[in-house]
Structures are given as C-alpha cells and as structure tokens.
Amino acid sequence: MKLPFSLHPFIYSYHMRLSIVLCCIAISYLFPFTPAIADDTSQNRDTYQQLETFANVLTLLQQHYVDEIDTEDVITGAITGMLSSLDPHSAYMSPEDFAELQEETKGSFDGIGLEITIRDEVLTVVAPIEGTPAAKQGIQSGDQILKINGEITKNLSLIEAVQRLRGAKGTSVTLSIFRKSWQNMRDITLKRDIIPVQSVRSFELEPGIFYIRISNFQATTTRDFRKQLASEKKDHPIKGLVLDLRNNPGGLLDQAVKISDIFIEEGLIVSTKGRNGQEQMVFNAHKGGSDTDYPMVVLVNGGSASGAEIVAGALQDHKRAIILGTSTFGKGSVQTILPIPGGAGIRLTTARYYTPSGDSIQATGIKPDLIVPLNEVQPEQQKGQAQHQLKERDLPGHFTNDGTTEVHEADQKPSVAPASEEDENGAVSQRLATDNQLRTALFILKSLEIAGKQ
C-alpha cells in the first residue's frame, strides 16, 4: 500500500479520535513485517506451548460453542486483546482502520469531533476538537459516554466506539452523557459534519505581538506556520510571539521537529530509545538563517501531548521560550505501525522519546516555567465543580517513568480548553478578557519589550 507520507517517523495523538488518531507512530515501511525465526531457546519453547494452547482452545470453540463461530472474528479478537494488554496505545488495526488513519492525516474526516479514551472501563471524552459539533454542543473533557444511539458502550473497544461515532456528513448520532456535576445522564444529539483539521490559526494581539495556535501536527503544519510568520512580518517586525499548544494532542513527528527547528539554531531537539537499534533516533536543529530571535511564550495544559510536548520540551531546554500554563499530558512513548498480510497492521509501542536534557516526560509531562491555571468562566450549574482532565498517568496499563518524580497539581484548578477561535480576525479583546493565560503571556512579552528598550 502506498502511503501519502514521507519515510520519516511520525507521531500522532495519544488517544483515539473519531478516526483512528494515534500517538507517536513511526511509518510502517521502516520496519517491514518479518516472521519470527525459530530456535531452540527455552523462551521459544514456552511460546510454542502457549501457541499450542491457543490452537487447542480455538478447536474447542469450533467444535463445542453453542453457535457456529466466525473463526476470523475470534482470532482478530484474540489479537486485539493481546495488544491491549500491553499498554493503552498498542492496538490492532484493520485495513479499514489504517485507511482512516491516512484520511485523517490528509486534513479532514467525517464525524462529530471528539477525542476519546477508555478510563476505568468507561468510554470517556479526553477533549472536543475546537469548532466541531461536539464542542458547539458543550461536551467537555471527562464526560462519560454511556450509550451511543441507545446501545451501551461498556466493553466496547476504542476502535468499535470510533466506528459507531463516525458517519456521513448530515447524519445524526445520540450520545448518552454522564458528567460528575450532573445528577442524571443526559442525551445529546449531534449532527455529523466534515471535521477539518486546520492545524494553524493566528491573529495579532497588539502591533508586533503575534499569536499563533497549532491544534495538531499534520503534513502541512510547518508550511502553514511559516506562511503565517511571513505574512505577519510584512505588516510589522515581530516583537514577540505567543505559541499556543493547549489541547494539542500531537501529530507527525517530523512536523513537531521542524517547528522546533524554526526557533532553535543548534543542538538536540528530541531523541528516541528502544530495544533495537532501529528505534534509536536523534533529531538535531539546523541553522535556518531566518530572523526568529524574538521573545516567545508557549502556552500548554493537560491536553498538550506527544508532538506538543516535544516542541515545548525542546524550547524549554534550550531556554528559547517561557513555558506557561499547567503540566502537560505526559505521553512519552513511540508507536510503530507494523504491516501484516491482508492490509491490516498493528500499532506497537517500540520506544520512548527524550527531551534535549535527556528527561523522559512519560506519565509526568512538561512542567511549565510559570504555572498559571486557566480561570474559565463556567456555566452556573458547573461553578465549584472542578473538571478532572485526563492524563497519561490516568490510563490503565500506562508505562511508568523510571527515575523521574511525577508532577502533581492537586492544589491547582485543572486547566481546560482555551476559548474557540471562531472569529480569528477580531474579538481579540474578548479573548484576552476570558483567557487569563493568554493575558499573562501578553503581559510577559510587553514587559520584555519594555525591558529590551531600556
């Protein structure tokens, strides 16, 4: 199968979207499928005994189960269970799932715009994608989806949930939602739409001070980002930049590296380490010759994951930007897509990645230089009800971070999604009035500008 990507490893988000949204994926053709080579080691003998047990169980099912079984479905279920027992990010991908992955990285897909995961065996919302039907209907991080079109979601896999939530533009889906601040479950009907994944949005905060948001890292992100910078420079010299990575779940690794490379002249951006030499990779900065030495503030929160954490970690370690907000998600593992015969594949965790300082952010996240929780104005019925935002350490079976102290923010209000950017060219004052993190970033940049003049 010909992929629309370069042969560069890529990262995708830590959870599932209404397409198969992945986190830290390396392109499959770097690691072609090869059968295991038998030897006489004790470990392989044990493996063959377990395989024999599996074959015996399958035979018993075929002979004695109350109904005739579909052998292909049973084996697929066994593979799915085997991979899901490893960690939250390893999974089986059917040919259809892999096609959906390609569709999403092209920049759009049909659905309602939710990022979901399974927490405590309950289908749970990680975050709505800004500007989508789910966001417009007020679905929030932490909401539990108990039913889809009246059918209970318990025991559904993420892939099965995604398949039920996706659908053609204009069709409807009803979600039965439970929220901790509600007394009862509520039904919310959403009309599916084309979900554009516009990764770069921007506007001017004040003359010379530029705001640019990256919602995820896709194939055109660096190109679009450079266009926005060039357009801004035509009007004013850039005196300061706010880079908003809040609720950015990740994306293509090469794009995250290239965005970092715009602002870092030399040195390490990110490295990966795994069991095999193929997973040992180092990405260094290059001198670009562009004028990007202006002050920067990077906004992050608990929804900033994977590629967003790579960018924030690189800029922080190189002391190139001030990181502001709340601790990030903590997704520091790499998944590789390994093709198997028939067009399917498996998504397998093969490595961890490390910031330039050599730290792993797995289950700990990036700690901001300035911890500033978002003080969002909430509806009356939600006041006083803190919404817990899912992080990597909340996922069952997540990897622990060897030797690193986890960052906890029990004394802070959990950060939530930034305000949507429906009016990108106006309403800047309204954005500043409702977004205290953005106000703080602007204050810092203006202070640095004044200090620089003095």
C-alpha positions in Angstrom: 0.0 0.0 0.0 1.4 3.4 -1.0 1.3 5.9 1.8 0.9 9.6 1.4 3.7 10.3 3.8 7.4 10.5 3.6 9.5 7.7 5.1 10.0 9.8 8.2 8.8 8.6 11.6 5.7 10.4 12.7 3.8 10.9 15.9 0.1 11.0 16.4 -2.1 11.9 19.3 -2.2 9.8 22.5 -5.8 8.8 22.3 -8.4 8.0 19.7 -10.4 10.5 17.7 -13.4 9.8 15.5 -10.9 8.5 13.2 -8.1 6.3 14.4 -6.0 9.0 16.0 -2.6 7.7 17.1 0.3 8.9 19.1 4.0 8.7 18.3 3.7 6.5 15.2 6.7 5.6 13.1 6.0 4.8 9.5 5.5 1.1 8.8 7.9 0.6 5.9 10.8 1.4 8.2 10.1 -1.9 9.9 8.8 -4.4 7.4 7.0 -7.4 8.6 9.2 -10.5 9.0 8.2 -13.8 10.5 9.8 -15.0 13.7 12.8 -17.2 13.3 12.6 -20.4 15.4 15.4 -21.5 17.6 15.8 -24.0 20.5 15.8 -21.5 23.4 13.7 -22.1 26.4 11.7 -18.9 25.8 10.7 -20.0 22.3 9.7 -23.5 23.5 7.4 -21.8 26.1 6.0 -19.6 23.3 5.2 -22.6 21.1 3.5 -24.3 24.1 1.3 -21.3 24.6 0.5 -21.2 20.8 -0.5 -24.8 21.0 -2.8 -24.0 23.9 -4.3 -21.2 21.8 -4.9 -23.6 18.9 -6.5 -26.1 21.2 -8.9 -23.5 22.6 -9.8 -22.4 19.1 -10.5 -26.0 18.2 -12.8 -26.4 21.2 -14.7 -23.3 20.3 -15.1 -24.5 16.7 -16.4 -27.9 17.9 -18.5 -27.1 21.0 -19.5 -23.5 21.2 -23.3 -23.1 21.3 -23.4 -21.3 17.9 -21.1 -21.6 14.9 -18.3 -19.2 15.4 -16.6 -16.9 12.8 -13.0 -18.0 13.2 -11.6 -14.9 11.6 -13.5 -12.7 14.1 -12.4 -14.8 17.1 -8.7 -14.6 16.1 -9.0 -10.9 15.5 -10.5 -10.5 18.9 -7.6 -12.5 20.4 -5.1 -10.3 18.7 -6.9 -7.2 19.9 -6.9 -8.4 23.4 -3.3 -9.4 23.3 -2.2 -6.0 22.2 -4.5 -4.1 24.5 -3.0 -6.0 27.5 0.4 -4.4 26.8 -0.3 -0.6 27.2 -3.0 1.9 26.3 -1.5 2.7 22.9 -0.7 -0.7 21.3 -3.6 -2.0 19.2 -4.7 -4.0 16.2 -5.6 -2.0 13.0 -7.8 -3.5 10.4 -7.4 -2.4 6.8 -10.3 0.0 7.3 -8.7 1.5 10.4 -5.5 2.0 8.5 -7.3 3.8 5.7 -9.0 6.1 8.3 -5.6 6.9 9.7 -4.4 8.0 6.2 -7.6 10.0 5.8 -7.1 11.9 9.0 -3.5 12.9 8.3 -4.7 14.5 5.0 -6.5 17.1 7.0 -10.2 16.2 7.4 -12.6 13.4 8.3 -16.4 12.9 8.9 -17.6 12.8 12.5 -18.6 14.9 15.5 -15.1 16.0 16.6 -14.2 14.1 19.8 -11.0 12.7 21.2 -11.9 9.7 23.4 -10.2 7.1 25.5 -11.3 4.3 27.9 -10.8 5.1 31.6 -11.9 2.7 34.3 -13.6 0.6 31.6 -15.8 3.6 30.7 -15.7 5.4 27.3 -14.5 8.9 28.3 -14.0 12.2 26.5 -10.5 13.5 26.5 -11.4 16.7 24.7 -13.7 18.0 22.0 -11.9 19.3 18.9 -12.5 23.1 18.7 -15.1 24.3 16.3 -16.7 20.9 15.8 -20.3 19.7 16.6 -19.1 18.2 19.9 -17.5 21.4 21.0 -20.5 23.5 20.0 -22.9 21.2 21.9 -20.8 21.8 25.1 -19.3 18.3 25.5 -16.4 18.5 27.9 -13.2 16.7 28.9 -14.1 14.0 31.4 -17.6 13.4 30.2 -18.5 9.7 30.2 -20.3 8.3 27.1 -22.5 5.5 28.5 -24.6 4.9 25.3 -24.3 5.5 21.6 -27.7 5.6 19.9 -29.2 3.8 22.8 -26.6 1.0 22.8 -24.5 0.6 26.0 -20.8 1.3 25.4 -19.5 -0.9 28.2 -17.0 -3.5 26.9 -16.6 -1.6 23.5 -13.1 -1.3 22.3 -11.9 2.2 21.2 -12.0 1.1 17.6 -15.6 -0.2 17.9 -16.6 3.1 19.6 -14.9 5.1 16.8 -16.8 3.1 14.2 -20.1 3.8 15.9 -19.4 7.5 16.3 -18.2 8.1 12.7 -20.6 8.5 9.9 -21.5 10.5 6.8 -21.9 14.3 7.0 -25.5 15.2 7.9 -26.4 12.0 9.7 -27.0 12.2 13.5 -25.8 10.3 16.5 -27.2 10.5 20.0 -24.8 10.2 23.0 -25.9 9.4 26.5 -23.6 11.5 28.6 -22.9 11.5 32.3 -21.0 14.3 33.9 -19.9 14.5 37.6 -21.7 17.8 38.0 -25.0 16.3 36.8 -27.4 14.2 38.8 -28.6 12.2 35.9 -27.4 11.0 32.5 -28.4 13.3 29.5 -28.9 12.5 25.9 -27.2 14.8 23.4 -27.8 14.5 19.7 -25.2 15.7 17.3 -25.2 16.1 13.6 -22.1 14.7 11.9 -20.0 17.0 9.8 -16.7 17.2 7.9 -14.2 17.8 10.6 -11.4 20.0 9.1 -8.2 19.6 11.0 -6.9 23.1 10.3 -3.7 22.9 12.3 -2.5 26.6 12.3 -4.5 29.6 13.2 -3.2 33.1 14.1 -4.0 36.7 14.8 -2.3 39.8 16.1 -2.6 40.6 19.8 -1.1 44.1 19.5 1.1 45.7 16.9 4.2 43.5 16.7 3.0 40.9 19.1 1.7 37.8 17.3 -0.5 34.9 18.5 -0.3 31.6 16.6 -2.0 28.3 17.6 -1.1 24.8 16.5 -4.0 22.4 17.1 -2.1 19.3 16.0 0.8 18.4 13.7 -0.2 17.3 10.3 1.6 17.2 6.9 1.1 20.9 6.1 1.7 22.4 9.6 5.2 23.7 9.1 4.4 25.2 5.7 1.3 26.9 7.0 3.2 28.1 10.1 5.9 29.7 8.0 3.3 31.4 5.8 1.7 32.9 8.9 5.0 34.2 10.2 5.9 35.6 6.8 2.5 37.3 6.4 2.9 39.0 9.8 6.4 40.2 9.1 5.1 42.1 6.1 2.9 44.3 8.3 5.2 44.7 11.4 8.5 43.4 12.6 7.6 40.6 15.1 8.5 41.8 18.6 7.0 38.8 20.4 5.2 35.5 19.8 2.6 33.5 21.8 2.7 29.9 20.6 -0.5 28.2 21.8 -0.1 24.4 22.2 -3.0 23.9 24.6 -5.1 20.8 23.9 -2.7 19.9 21.0 -2.7 16.0 21.1 0.3 15.5 18.9 0.8 14.7 15.2 3.5 14.0 12.8 7.0 13.8 14.4 8.8 15.4 11.5 6.4 18.4 11.8 7.0 18.8 15.5 10.7 18.7 14.9 10.6 21.2 12.1 8.5 23.7 14.1 11.1 23.4 16.9 13.9 23.8 14.3 12.5 27.2 13.3 13.4 28.7 16.7 16.5 26.6 17.7 19.7 27.2 15.9 21.7 24.2 17.0 21.7 21.2 19.3 19.4 18.3 20.1 15.6 18.6 19.6 14.4 15.1 20.6 15.8 11.6 20.7 14.1 8.1 20.9 15.4 5.0 22.6 14.0 1.4 22.3 15.2 -2.2 22.5 16.5 -2.3 18.9 18.9 -0.1 17.0 16.2 0.9 14.6 14.3 2.8 17.3 17.4 4.8 18.3 16.9 8.1 16.6 18.3 11.6 17.1 16.9 14.8 15.7 19.1 17.9 15.7 18.4 21.6 14.9 19.8 23.3 11.8 20.8 26.9 11.3 17.9 28.3 9.3 19.1 31.8 8.7 15.6 33.3 9.5 15.1 36.1 12.0 13.2 34.4 14.8 15.1 35.6 17.8 12.2 37.5 19.3 10.8 36.6 22.8 8.4 33.7 22.9 5.8 32.4 25.4 4.4 28.8 24.8 1.0 28.0 26.3 0.4 24.4 27.4 -2.1 22.4 29.5 -3.0 18.9 30.4 -4.3 18.3 26.8 -0.9 19.1 25.3 0.6 15.7 24.4 3.2 14.0 22.2 4.3 16.4 19.5 3.2 19.4 21.5 5.4 18.1 24.4 8.3 17.6 22.1 8.1 21.3 21.0 7.6 22.6 24.5 10.4 20.5 25.9 12.9 21.5 23.2 12.1 25.2 23.5 12.3 25.0 27.3 15.5 23.0 27.5 17.2 25.4 25.0 15.8 28.3 27.1 14.3 29.7 23.9 10.8 30.3 25.3 8.9 30.7 28.5 6.5 27.8 29.0 3.3 28.9 30.7 0.2 27.1 31.8 -0.2 23.8 33.6 1.6 20.5 33.3 1.2 18.6 30.0 -0.3 15.1 29.4 2.9 13.1 29.8 2.8 10.9 26.6 6.4 9.9 26.0 6.2 6.6 24.2 6.6 5.9 20.4 4.3 3.6 18.5 5.4 1.9 15.3 2.9 0.7 12.6 3.9 -2.9 11.6 2.0 -4.2 8.5 0.7 -7.7 8.4 -0.6 -9.7 5.5 -4.0 -8.7 4.2 -3.6 -4.9 4.5 -4.0 -4.8 8.3 -1.4 -3.8 10.8 -0.5 -3.4 14.5 0.3 -0.3 16.4 3.1 -1.3 18.8 4.9 0.7 21.4 8.6 0.4 20.4 10.4 3.3 22.1 10.4 6.2 24.5 11.4 9.7 23.5 13.5 12.1 25.5 13.9 15.9 25.6 17.2 17.6 24.9 18.1 17.4 28.6 17.7 13.6 28.5 14.5 13.6 30.5 11.6 11.3 29.7 8.2 13.0 30.2 6.3 9.7 30.3 3.5 9.9 32.8 5.0 13.2 34.2 4.6 15.7 31.5 6.4 19.1 30.9 6.3 21.3 34.0 5.8 24.9 32.9 8.2 27.6 33.9 5.2 29.6 35.1 2.3 27.6 36.4 -0.9 29.6 35.6 -4.2 27.6 35.7 -6.9 28.8 33.3 -9.7 30.6 35.2 -12.5 29.8 32.8 -15.9 31.3 33.4 -18.2 28.3 33.8 -22.0 28.0 33.5 -23.9 28.4 36.8 -24.6 24.7 37.3 -20.9 23.9 36.9 -19.4 26.5 39.3 -17.5 24.9 42.0 -17.2 21.6 40.1 -13.6 21.2 39.1 -13.3 19.1 35.9 -10.6 16.5 36.0 -8.6 16.4 32.8 -7.3 13.0 31.7 -3.6 12.5 31.5 -1.3 9.6 30.6 -0.9 8.5 34.2 -4.7 8.0 34.4 -4.7 5.4 31.6 -4.8 1.8 32.7 -1.5 0.0 32.0 0.5 3.1 31.2 4.2 2.9 31.4 5.9 4.3 34.5 8.7 6.9 34.2 11.9 5.3 35.6 13.7 7.6 38.0 11.6 10.8 37.5 9.4 12.4 40.1 5.8 12.8 38.9 4.3 16.3 38.8 1.0 16.6 40.6 -1.2 19.7 40.7 -3.6 18.8 43.4 -3.6 22.3 44.7 -4.4 23.8 41.3 -7.6 24.1 39.3 -7.3 21.7 36.4 -6.8 23.5 33.1 -9.5 23.3 30.5 -9.8 24.0 26.8 -8.9 27.5 25.6 -11.7 29.6 24.0 -12.5 28.7 20.4 -11.2 30.9 17.6 -14.4 31.3 15.6 -13.6 34.9 14.9 -9.9 34.8 14.2 -9.6 38.3 12.9 -11.4 40.1 15.6 -12.7 40.0 19.2 -9.1 40.0 20.5 -10.1 42.0 23.5 -12.8 39.4 24.3 -10.3 36.6 24.0 -8.0 38.4 26.4 -10.9 39.1 28.8 -11.8 35.4 29.1 -8.3 33.8 28.8 -6.1 34.7 31.7 -3.3 32.5 30.4 -3.2 34.5 27.2 -3.3 37.8 29.1 -0.4 36.7 31.2 1.6 35.7 28.1 0.9 39.2 26.5 1.9 40.9 29.8 5.2 39.0 29.8 6.0 39.8 26.2 5.2 43.5 26.6 7.4 43.6 29.8 10.3 42.0 27.9 9.8 44.6 25.1 10.0 47.4 27.6 13.0 45.9 29.3 14.7 45.5 26.0 14.2 49.1 25.1 15.6 50.3 28.4 
